Amino acid sequence: MARQKMGRNKSRRVVRRTIKSRPFCRHQPSLSFFALFLKKFILFLPVIKTCLLKGQRESASAYFMLLRSSRKSGRRNAAKRREQNG
């Protein structure tokens, strides 16, 4: 009888522990997202710095526009080449 009781208590304890640790798990995804954002920001810092040092904010915006529309421009260029080659 004593052994059965111990087993029941153990199972209950395990359940309690998992419930306690759940709120921490909830916050982790947001932390990882923040870390990813920080990494990307650090990656692009040198580009921003160089553009600002040269005093060419327009070039910086143009560079970012190029980065965003690189795929689109690639398709356009491919279409132009096809037309030229005939």
C-alpha positions in Angstrom: 0.0 0.0 0.0 2.8 2.4 0.9 4.5 1.9 -2.4 1.3 2.7 -4.4 0.9 5.9 -2.4 4.5 7.0 -3.2 3.9 6.4 -6.9 0.8 8.5 -6.9 2.5 11.4 -5.1 5.5 11.3 -7.5 3.2 11.5 -10.5 1.4 14.5 -9.0 4.8 16.3 -8.3 5.9 15.8 -11.9 2.6 17.4 -13.2 3.1 20.3 -10.8 6.7 20.9 -12.1 5.7 20.9 -15.7 2.9 23.4 -15.0 5.3 25.7 -13.2 7.9 25.6 -16.1 5.3 26.4 -18.8 5.1 30.2 -18.4 8.9 30.4 -18.9 8.6 28.4 -22.2 5.9 30.9 -23.4 8.3 33.8 -23.2 11.2 32.1 -25.0 9.9 32.5 -28.6 9.7 36.3 -28.2 13.2 36.3 -26.8 14.5 34.3 -29.8 12.7 36.7 -32.2 14.4 39.7 -30.5 17.8 38.0 -30.8 17.3 37.4 -34.5 16.3 41.1 -35.0 19.4 42.2 -33.1 21.6 39.9 -35.2 20.2 41.4 -38.4 20.6 44.9 -37.1 24.3 44.3 -36.2 24.9 42.8 -39.7 23.6 45.9 -41.4 25.3 48.4 -39.1 28.5 48.7 -41.2 26.4 49.5 -44.3 24.5 52.2 -42.5 27.7 53.7 -41.0 29.5 53.9 -44.3 26.6 55.6 -46.0 26.2 58.1 -43.1 29.9 58.9 -43.0 29.9 59.7 -46.7 26.9 62.0 -46.2 24.8 60.1 -48.7 21.6 59.2 -47.0 19.9 58.9 -50.4 22.4 56.2 -51.3 21.6 54.4 -48.1 17.9 54.4 -48.9 18.6 53.4 -52.5 20.8 50.5 -51.3 18.1 49.2 -49.1 15.5 49.6 -51.9 17.9 47.5 -54.1 18.1 44.9 -51.4 14.4 44.7 -51.1 13.7 44.6 -54.9 16.7 42.5 -55.9 14.5 39.6 -56.9 12.1 41.8 -58.9 15.0 43.6 -60.7 16.6 40.2 -61.5 13.4 39.1 -63.2 13.2 42.4 -65.1 16.8 42.1 -66.3 16.2 38.6 -67.4 13.2 39.7 -69.4 15.2 42.5 -71.0 18.0 40.1 -72.0 15.5 37.7 -73.6 14.1 40.6 -75.6 17.5 41.8 -76.7 18.7 38.3 -77.6 15.5 37.8 -79.5 
